[in-house]
Amino acid sequence: MQRRLNKIIPVLVFPLLLQATSAYAESCAETLKQVETLYNKTVSSCGEDPASDCSGLLVRGTHRADPAKGQQWDVWNPSPKAKELGTFAASWMRADGISYEDPGMSTQNGYLITPVDLVRKPETPVHVYCAFPNDAWTDFRDDRGCGNNRNTTQTEAVCQAMNPPISSANAWVAHFTRFNNDRKQDQLQCGFNMRNPMSSKERVDAFKNFMGARQVINTREFQTQTEFRLGNPKEDELPILAFFYSDSRGLRDAQLNQQDYERKTGKQRNIIKIDFPRTPNGKATFSCAAAPQPPAKPFCDKYIQSSSWVQRPDPKLGPNTWSLQVVPTECGRQIADNETDRMFAELYNAHKNDDQWRQYSINGGSLRRQLVCHLAAVYDGRPVRNKPEWNLEPARPYVDQQKAVAMQCNPY
């Protein structure tokens, strides 16, 4: 969707918001003011554009990748499912009766996305494709997550294309309650289309209908978030307004996400605490007042001091077994689970084209398993990570971590 982005926003209305997409917010207090202004700005539209372009908070709850499960992603980049659909999901809340009790996703942290009108070059905005007044299980829908849900017996389209069209908040509520009063088919609803080709008025009206419908059902559906599908950003280009956590369990992950984002993009973003409302008529509150926590440990600039191939005898693999002798840096020897992917990536990039590495690529994650084993195992009271050299053999089979440790990191 192409949009005119260089809009004139009254300076007296948004004296602080214009700074939101600079390299970093100068203080948490400044970011806090930006967040509160957006949340409390209860306009019906942003001039000729939908209210989502300049008001409310776009919220995405997140889970960090777990290297122990072979997971690897950055929370701000599109997931495999988002890449498949061409869109990703987020929720939207505002002070005027569009609320919910937590960020969803069974998490306590995430990020807020900068709305369209506040994004300035070189950042690129993300646009709303469709808006559902209630969580709609959009990963199971066609049409970029906006259409029919394969889990329901009924067939849905975007609201404007339903038969008959659903073109008002009251019509949406009537349709939703008709099928969902027994709470057995709470996935059955339509979302309001927000994509081109639509006139500005059609987009504004569609979003007004979304807001009106949510306000009607807000008390009933307070435990469930709203849901948008937004166009995927390019890798590492999602315009993040702030990271957040909703209770102390989420702070550490918020810190790590903040640190990863700065390392990957060069942009600093503050962390805001969001206290979600406790009742449907309550309001969220925002603060920077949480007691300081120990800062997230900086990542290593370099994990591997040296690595080279040697041939040596192995009682199980044979007399001339290729072994990659790895000498970690002192920082590399001290890393935690959340950095093993980075350490292995450094090793992979150095040796992925070597004949010895490629010859045994059939063993998949064997080398990574051996590397992680050296970080985890302790023998005779001595951590294996402190060995002067780590020897990793591509010919070894892949086994689970428990077995690798039991075999002293030398599975066969």
N, C-alpha and C positions, 0 to 999 in steps of 0.2 A: 504494500500500500504506500503510495507516494503522498506526502503531505507537505504543506507549507509550514516550516518550523520556526522561521524567524518572526514570530508574532511579537507585537508590542504589548508588554504586560505593565500595567501601571506600577511605577516605582514605589508609590506610597502604599500599595497593597501588598507587594512582595519584596520588601527591602532586603530580606535575608534569603529568600528562596532562590534568587538568581545566583547565589554562590554555591548552590548545592552540587554542581557538577565540576567544580574546580578540582585540582589534584587532591585536595583534602579539605575537610571542614576545619577551621582554625581551632575550634573547641567543641566539646560535647554540648555545651550550652547553646551554641549556635545551631548545631544539628537538631537539638531538642526543640528549638523554636520553629524550625522548618517543619518538623514532624507534627507538632501541635497545630500549626497554622493550617496545614493540609487537612488534618483530621476534623478540625472545627469549621472548615470552610464549607458551608452547606448550601452551595449554589445549585440551581436547577440545570444550568448549562455553563459552559465556558465560552461565552459569546456564541459563535456559530457552531461550536463543537460540544461533544458530550461532556458532562460534568466530570467524568473520569480523567479528562485531559489536564485538569488543574486543581482537583480537590480529591479528598479521601486518601486512603492508604492502600497501596497494592502490596499484599503480604504473601510471602511464600515461606512456609515452614520447611526445614531441611534436615537431612541426616548426612553426616559425613561418611565417606567411604570407609569400609573396614578392611584393611590390607590382609588381616588374618583369614578373611573369606574370599580373597582374590579380587576384591572390589577396587576400582580406581576411577575416580571422577572428581571434578570440582563442582561444588554445589550450585554455582551460578551459571554453569554451562548446560546446554540441553542434554537430557538423559537419552538413552537409546529409544525409549518410547516416544519422547518428544521429537526426536529426529524422524521417527517413523511417521508421526502424525503431522509434522510441520509446525506444531504449536506446543506450548507448555502451559501448565495450570498454575493459577494463583488465585487468591481471594481478595476481596475489597471490603473495607469497612469505613464507616464515617459516623460522626457524632449524632446524626439525626435518625436514630433508630435502625441503623444497618450495622448490626453487631453480632458477636459470637464470643464464646467463653474461652477459647484457646486457639492457637494457630493451626490446629489440625495436624495430621500426619503423625500423631502420637509423639510429638517432639516439643521441645521447649526453646527452640531457637530458629533463626532464619534470617531473612533480609527483607527490606522494603525497597521497592523499585521506583525510581524517579519517574513521575508522570510526564506525559508527552510534552506539555507546554514548558516544562522546566529543563528539558534536555538541551544542551548547547553543543555545537561542534567542538571537538571532533567526535563526541559521543553520538550514538544513534539510538533513537527511541524504539520502544517496542509497542505495538498497537494491539488493541483489543479486537479479536475476531468475533467473539460472542460472549454474552453475559448471562449466567444462570443465577436466579435468585437463591437457589439452594444447591449444595454440593450435588453434582449430577453424574459422578463416576465417568468423567469424560474420556478417560483412557480407553473405555470400551465403546466409544462412539465413532462413527465415520464422519466424513466432511470436516476434517481437521479437528475432530473432537467436538464439533458443534451439532452433529446430526443424530442419526438413529443410534440408540443404545442396544447392542446385541443381546443384553441380558434381560430385556423386557419383552413381553408378549405383544405389546403395541408397537407401532412404527411411528417414530418421531422425526421431525425435520426442525429447522430453525422456526421460531414462533411465527414469523411472517409468512412461512411457506406451509404452515399446517392447513388442514382442510376441516373446517373453515379457518382462515388466518387468525392468530391470536395477536391482537394489535392494541391491547390495553392491559393495565395492571390487573383490573378486575377479571378480565377474561383469562389471564394466566392463572390467577388464584383459583378460579372456578375449575379450570382444567386440572390443576395440581391436586386440589382437594378431592375432586371426583375420583381420582385413581389412587390417592394416597391416604385416605382417612383410616384405612386398616393398618397402615404402616408396613405393609408387606411389599409394596412396590415403590419405595421412596426414590428409586432411580428414574421413575417415569415422569418426565417433564420436558419442556422445550426451553431452549436458550434464545435470547434475543440477538439476532444477527446484527453485527456492527461493522461489516466489511464493505468495501467497494464492490460493485458500483452501487452506492447509495448517496442520496443528497445529504447535505449537512443537516437539514431539518429531519430527515428520516433517521439519521444516526442519533441526533439529540432526543427525538421522541422515543426511540427504542431504549435508550438508556434511562429516560424518565420512567418508562414502564418497568424496567428492571428494578429501579429504586423503589417505586411504588409497590410492586409486588412483594419485595423483601420486607418492607415496612409492615405490610399486612400480616405476613407469616412469621415475623421476627420472634414473637413470644413463643410460638409453637416450636420453631426450629432453632432456638437459641444455641443448642448444642452442636449445630451444624453450620459450617462456613458457607458463604457465597462461593461461586466459582466462575472465573474467567478462563478463556483460552486466549493466549497471547502469541503473536508471531515469534518464532525462535530468533534470538539474537545471533550474531556471528560469535565465534569462539572468543571468549574473554572480553566481550564487548557489552555485556549487560550493564545498563546504567543503574548502579546500586546507589540508593540514597543513604542507607545506613544498615548495619547489621543489628540484630536484636536478640534478646533472650527474655523469656517470660518468667522464669524462676531460676534459682541458683544452679539447678541441674544443667541448664543450657548455656551457662556463661562460658565454660571452658571451650565448648565447640564454637561458640560465637567468636571467641578470641582467635582460635585457630583458623576459622574461615576468614576473619579480618586479615590475619597475617598472610594467608595464602593469596588472598585477593591483591594485596599490595605487592607481594613478590611477583605475581604473574602479570599484573597490569600497571604497576607503578603508582596506583591510586590508593590513598589512605581514606578509609571510611570509619566513622565513629560507631560505637556500640551503644544502643539505647535499650533501656529496660522498659518493656511494655507490661503493665498490669491490665490484663483483659478484664472487661466488666464481669461482675459477679451475677448480675440480673439482666434481663432483657432491656430494662429501662435505664440501666446504669451506663456509664461511659468508661472507656479505657483511659488510663493515665500513663504518663511517660516520664522517665526520669534518667538522670545520670548519677543518682545518689547512692547506688549500691556500694558497699564497702569494697575498696580495691582488692583485687585478687592477684595472686602471683602471676606475672606476665607469662604468656606462652613462651616456651623455650625456643630461641631462634633456630632455624634450620641451619644445617652445615653449609658452608660455601663449597666444600669439597668433602666427599665421603671416602674416596679411594686415593691412597697415597701412590700406589703403584700396582700393576697387575700384568702378568706375563705368563705365557704358556711354557710348560716343561713336560717332558715325558718321564714317568717314574713307574716302578713296579707296584702292582696292587694285587694282594692275595686272591681277590675275587674277579677282578677285571682284566688281569693279564700283566705281562712284563713291561709293555710300552704304552701305558695308559696316559692319554693327554690329561693334564691337570692345569687348571688356571690358578696360579699362585697370587693371592690377593693380600695386599698390605693396606688395611684401612687407616685413615687418619685418626688422630686421637678423638676428634669430634665424631667421626663415623663409628667408633667403638662404643659410644655412649648413647646412641640414638634409641628412641622408643618405637613402638609398633607403627605409629603414624608416619614414620620416615623411611620404612623399609622399601616402599615403592620408589622413593627418590634415590636411595642408594643403589637399588638394582637397576634403575634406569641409567644411572651413570655408568655402571658396568656394561650394560647392554649396548649403550651407544658406543662404547670403546671397542667392543669385540663382536658385535652382531654380524659383521661381514667376514670374520675369520673362518677359515675352513674348519677348524676344530669345533667352533661353536655351531656352525651350520650342519656339520656332519651328524651331530647327535641331536638335532632339533626335534627329532621324533619324541624325545623325552619331555618336551613341553616345559613345564615349570620346575623341572628337576633342579636346575642351577639356582633358581630363586629359593626353592625349599631348602637347599643346602646353606645358602646365605643366611636365611632367617634362622635356621637351626644353630648356626654359629653365634648368632646374637642371643638365642634363648637358652642354650644348653649349659649345664654346669656339671662337671665331672670331678669327683674327689674334692669337692669344695672350691674348685677353680672355674670361673666363668670361661667358656670357650672363646668368647669375644676378645679375651686378653692374649690369646695365642699370637706370637709374632707374625705368622702367616696363616692365612686360611687357604686350604686346598679344595677347590671345587672341580668335580669331574663331570663333564657333560654326559658321559656314558652311563651314569647312575640312573636308576629308575625313579620315577616320581612316587613318593609315598606320603602318607599324611604326617603332620608335624609330630604326633606322639611317637610314631614308629621311627621317624628320622632321629629324634632325640635318643630313643632307646638304642639305636644303632650307631650312636656317637657321630651323627651327621654323615655317616658313610653308608647309605643304604645300598643294597645289592639284591 
